[in-house]
Amino acid sequence: MSGPRGVHPRHELDELIHAPVRFSVMATLASADEAEFGFVRDGVQVSDSMLSKTVSALEKAGYVEVRKGYVGKRPRTWLRLSRRGREAFGAHVAALRAIADGAVPPAQPGTSR
């Protein structure tokens, strides 16, 4: 249930990534090289404003890179995890797994421990 030297794995959680919307954005970007802003917005089911604020926080931390350009005459924004972002997300997920692996499943009706 504990990590190295008896330290609980919750200490390895990244508070910036742990918030549900930021975690969802990171997870979406972890599955692709790059994703269009609208795709991430729709997949995570947030407003443009919420995604913009989230991306700004993740970009400030060096976890997300933003690229702007055009498709025809229409402006577009693409997002991708930086190398640092991929490493941070991987470490965060590993900490979540370590916590979950240490959990005791609830007793099933009709069984004893």
Backbone as CSV, one residue per row, in Angstrom:
resi,resn,N_x,N_y,N_z,CA_x,CA_y,CA_z,C_x,C_y,C_z
1,MET,0.802,-1.194,0.000,0.000,0.000,0.000,0.849,1.264,0.000
2,SER,2.090,1.143,0.278,2.942,2.328,0.295,4.065,2.177,-0.715
3,GLY,4.600,3.301,-1.109,5.686,3.332,-2.078,7.015,3.160,-1.379
4,PRO,8.098,3.614,-2.016,9.426,3.503,-1.429,9.488,4.173,-0.060
5,ARG,10.168,3.519,0.870,10.387,4.037,2.215,9.090,4.383,2.941
6,GLY,8.009,3.663,2.627,6.765,3.853,3.343,5.991,5.116,2.977
7,VAL,6.350,5.776,1.889,5.658,6.995,1.479,4.415,6.605,0.682
8,HIS,3.274,7.116,1.081,2.026,6.810,0.384,2.078,7.393,-1.034
9,PRO,1.598,6.647,-2.020,1.676,7.127,-3.409,0.890,8.409,-3.680
10,ARG,-0.006,8.801,-2.787,-0.740,10.057,-3.010,0.207,11.253,-3.059
11,HIS,1.375,11.115,-2.449,2.348,12.203,-2.468,2.959,12.390,-3.856
12,GLU,2.757,11.421,-4.730,3.266,11.506,-6.103,2.242,12.115,-7.062
13,LEU,1.019,12.365,-6.578,0.008,12.966,-7.439,0.390,14.408,-7.761
14,ASP,0.132,14.805,-8.986,0.407,16.165,-9.442,-0.877,16.976,-9.241
15,GLU,-0.855,17.925,-8.318,-2.058,18.700,-8.000,-2.600,19.450,-9.219
16,LEU,-1.738,19.887,-10.117,-2.197,20.592,-11.311,-2.981,19.653,-12.220
17,ILE,-2.506,18.442,-12.384,-3.154,17.475,-13.267,-4.387,16.869,-12.608
18,HIS,-4.416,16.799,-11.301,-5.442,16.044,-10.575,-6.862,16.584,-10.742
19,ALA,-7.021,17.866,-11.001,-8.360,18.431,-11.195,-9.030,17.729,-12.383
20,PRO,-10.313,17.395,-12.259,-10.983,16.570,-13.287,-10.866,17.073,-14.723
21,VAL,-11.068,18.366,-14.958,-10.995,18.863,-16.340,-9.558,18.810,-16.845
22,ARG,-8.593,19.212,-16.018,-7.194,19.167,-16.456,-6.757,17.727,-16.707
23,PHE,-7.169,16.820,-15.832,-6.836,15.403,-16.027,-7.438,14.901,-17.343
24,SER,-8.682,15.259,-17.612,-9.352,14.822,-18.839,-8.666,15.366,-20.085
25,VAL,-8.239,16.626,-20.038,-7.521,17.225,-21.172,-6.191,16.512,-21.370
26,MET,-5.466,16.287,-20.286,-4.171,15.595,-20.380,-4.363,14.197,-20.954
27,ALA,-5.387,13.477,-20.501,-5.646,12.122,-20.987,-5.977,12.130,-22.476
28,THR,-6.770,13.102,-22.895,-7.116,13.208,-24.314,-5.866,13.464,-25.146
29,LEU,-5.026,14.374,-24.691,-3.818,14.701,-25.452,-2.780,13.584,-25.386
30,ALA,-2.791,12.787,-24.319,-1.828,11.681,-24.198,-2.068,10.609,-25.249
31,SER,-3.284,10.560,-25.772,-3.611,9.513,-26.748,-3.351,9.950,-28.184
32,ALA,-2.798,11.142,-28.377,-2.556,11.645,-29.736,-1.265,12.444,-29.779
33,ASP,-0.723,12.592,-30.980,0.440,13.462,-31.145,0.022,14.918,-30.989
34,GLU,-1.157,15.216,-31.534,-1.660,16.581,-31.528,-3.171,16.507,-31.736
35,ALA,-3.914,17.440,-31.154,-5.361,17.453,-31.318,-5.848,18.884,-31.499
36,GLU,-6.873,19.049,-32.316,-7.457,20.358,-32.563,-8.276,20.776,-31.341
37,PHE,-8.234,22.054,-31.033,-8.906,22.623,-29.867,-10.365,22.161,-29.775
38,GLY,-11.092,22.254,-30.868,-12.509,21.867,-30.883,-12.713,20.396,-30.580
39,PHE,-11.828,19.557,-31.043,-11.912,18.120,-30.760,-11.762,17.859,-29.263
40,VAL,-10.781,18.515,-28.652,-10.558,18.351,-27.207,-11.748,18.914,-26.439
41,ARG,-12.202,20.092,-26.816,-13.355,20.727,-26.162,-14.575,19.810,-26.185
42,ASP,-14.878,19.259,-27.352,-16.047,18.395,-27.476,-15.860,17.074,-26.741
43,GLY,-14.653,16.527,-26.798,-14.383,15.254,-26.131,-14.450,15.345,-24.624
44,VAL,-13.985,16.464,-24.080,-13.970,16.661,-22.630,-15.289,17.288,-22.162
45,GLN,-16.074,17.774,-23.095,-17.383,18.366,-22.833,-17.300,19.594,-21.920
46,VAL,-16.507,20.559,-22.379,-16.383,21.832,-21.677,-16.586,22.963,-22.679
47,SER,-16.750,24.162,-22.168,-16.894,25.342,-23.019,-15.531,25.772,-23.565
48,ASP,-15.563,26.614,-24.583,-14.321,27.189,-25.117,-13.555,27.892,-24.006
49,SER,-14.277,28.665,-23.209,-13.654,29.436,-22.139,-12.973,28.522,-21.115
50,MET,-13.670,27.468,-20.702,-13.096,26.538,-19.716,-11.854,25.856,-20.281
51,LEU,-11.923,25.418,-21.540,-10.761,24.761,-22.133,-9.611,25.747,-22.283
52,SER,-9.908,26.964,-22.666,-8.862,27.970,-22.819,-8.145,28.221,-21.492
53,LYS,-8.892,28.368,-20.406,-8.297,28.574,-19.083,-7.468,27.362,-18.664
54,THR,-8.004,26.182,-18.933,-7.301,24.940,-18.583,-5.994,24.828,-19.346
55,VAL,-6.053,25.078,-20.640,-4.861,24.994,-21.483,-3.834,26.033,-21.042
56,SER,-4.281,27.212,-20.685,-3.347,28.255,-20.223,-2.584,27.795,-18.988
57,ALA,-3.292,27.194,-18.035,-2.635,26.702,-16.817,-1.645,25.589,-17.138
58,LEU,-2.043,24.672,-18.019,-1.164,23.552,-18.382,0.023,24.028,-19.220
59,GLU,-0.205,25.022,-20.057,0.878,25.582,-20.872,1.879,26.317,-19.971
60,LYS,1.380,27.068,-19.000,2.249,27.793,-18.070,3.158,26.835,-17.306
61,ALA,2.639,25.631,-16.993,3.426,24.617,-16.289,4.384,23.879,-17.218
62,GLY,4.268,24.130,-18.518,5.136,23.454,-19.477,4.636,22.080,-19.877
63,TYR,3.364,21.787,-19.594,2.800,20.464,-19.899,2.159,20.394,-21.282
64,VAL,1.675,21.526,-21.777,0.973,21.558,-23.065,1.620,22.600,-23.959
65,GLU,1.708,22.265,-25.234,2.191,23.204,-26.248,1.023,23.560,-27.157
66,VAL,0.944,24.825,-27.530,-0.145,25.341,-28.354,0.426,25.814,-29.681
67,ARG,-0.234,25.391,-30.764,0.168,25.828,-32.103,-1.050,26.426,-32.783
68,LYS,-0.873,27.615,-33.335,-1.969,28.284,-34.026,-1.665,28.345,-35.510
69,GLY,-2.713,28.237,-36.299,-2.552,28.295,-37.744,-3.907,28.456,-38.409
70,TYR,-3.943,28.127,-39.674,-5.178,28.276,-40.449,-5.452,27.005,-41.233
71,VAL,-6.727,26.723,-41.382,-7.203,25.716,-42.316,-8.041,26.514,-43.305
72,GLY,-7.496,26.708,-44.503,-8.114,27.649,-45.430,-7.970,29.038,-44.834
73,LYS,-9.084,29.724,-44.689,-9.060,31.058,-44.092,-9.512,31.047,-42.638
74,ARG,-9.757,29.856,-42.116,-10.277,29.757,-40.752,-9.144,29.505,-39.755
75,PRO,-9.085,30.317,-38.707,-8.044,30.094,-37.698,-8.310,28.809,-36.920
76,ARG,-7.251,28.124,-36.566,-7.346,26.884,-35.796,-6.255,26.883,-34.731
77,THR,-6.509,26.142,-33.662,-5.537,25.962,-32.590,-5.377,24.472,-32.355
78,TRP,-4.128,24.032,-32.304,-3.826,22.633,-32.029,-3.076,22.538,-30.709
79,LEU,-3.345,21.473,-29.997,-2.741,21.245,-28.684,-1.976,19.945,-28.696
80,ARG,-0.899,19.919,-27.928,-0.151,18.670,-27.770,0.533,18.680,-26.416
81,LEU,0.771,17.486,-25.879,1.533,17.396,-24.648,3.005,17.586,-24.969
82,SER,3.676,18.336,-24.142,5.128,18.452,-24.258,5.743,17.168,-23.693
83,ARG,7.018,17.015,-23.876,7.701,15.857,-23.286,7.518,15.870,-21.766
84,ARG,7.685,17.030,-21.178,7.493,17.173,-19.731,6.060,16.807,-19.328
85,GLY,5.086,17.227,-20.143,3.684,16.914,-19.877,3.408,15.418,-19.931
86,ARG,3.990,14.740,-20.926,3.814,13.282,-21.025,4.412,12.580,-19.810
87,GLU,5.581,13.030,-19.394,6.222,12.431,-18.218,5.395,12.682,-16.959
88,ALA,4.906,13.901,-16.794,4.101,14.238,-15.613,2.799,13.440,-15.603
89,PHE,2.165,13.317,-16.764,0.913,12.564,-16.839,1.166,11.085,-16.529
90,GLY,2.241,10.525,-17.072,2.581,9.125,-16.798,2.827,8.885,-15.318
91,ALA,3.526,9.800,-14.667,3.800,9.665,-13.232,2.514,9.792,-12.419
92,HIS,1.642,10.691,-12.834,0.374,10.884,-12.128,-0.494,9.626,-12.232
93,VAL,-0.598,9.075,-13.435,-1.387,7.854,-13.635,-0.782,6.690,-12.841
94,ALA,0.536,6.598,-12.808,1.193,5.542,-12.031,0.855,5.680,-10.547
95,ALA,0.810,6.905,-10.049,0.444,7.125,-8.639,-1.003,6.726,-8.388
96,LEU,-1.898,7.072,-9.312,-3.297,6.662,-9.170,-3.422,5.139,-9.153
97,ARG,-2.676,4.476,-10.044,-2.716,3.006,-10.082,-2.182,2.407,-8.786
98,ALA,-1.120,2.991,-8.258,-0.547,2.490,-7.005,-1.546,2.640,-5.867
99,ILE,-2.262,3.743,-5.848,-3.278,3.944,-4.823,-4.401,2.924,-4.998
100,ALA,-4.878,2.764,-6.228,-5.971,1.828,-6.496,-5.553,0.385,-6.210
101,ASP,-4.322,0.041,-6.517,-3.840,-1.323,-6.270,-3.771,-1.633,-4.778
102,GLY,-3.619,-0.595,-3.968,-3.548,-0.802,-2.525,-4.900,-0.813,-1.841
103,ALA,-5.945,-0.518,-2.606,-7.284,-0.483,-2.032,-7.791,-1.895,-1.761
104,VAL,-8.540,-2.033,-0.699,-9.153,-3.318,-0.366,-10.551,-3.318,-0.962
105,PRO,-10.879,-4.316,-1.795,-12.212,-4.329,-2.389,-13.278,-4.525,-1.304
106,PRO,-14.457,-3.951,-1.513,-15.523,-4.116,-0.514,-15.966,-5.574,-0.442
107,ALA,-16.416,-5.971,0.732,-16.895,-7.349,0.925,-18.155,-7.548,0.083
108,GLN,-18.261,-8.693,-0.535,-19.447,-9.043,-1.317,-20.479,-9.627,-0.366
109,PRO,-21.759,-9.371,-0.633,-22.785,-9.947,0.237,-22.646,-11.477,0.311
110,GLY,-22.779,-12.007,1.478,-22.701,-13.446,1.657,-21.284,-13.977,1.800
111,THR,-20.278,-13.094,1.853,-18.903,-13.556,2.006,-18.327,-12.948,3.276
112,SER,-17.272,-13.526,3.730,-16.582,-12.948,4.890,-15.133,-12.762,4.539
113,ARG,-14.461,-11.966,5.298,-13.040,-11.689,5.035,-12.175,-12.592,5.847
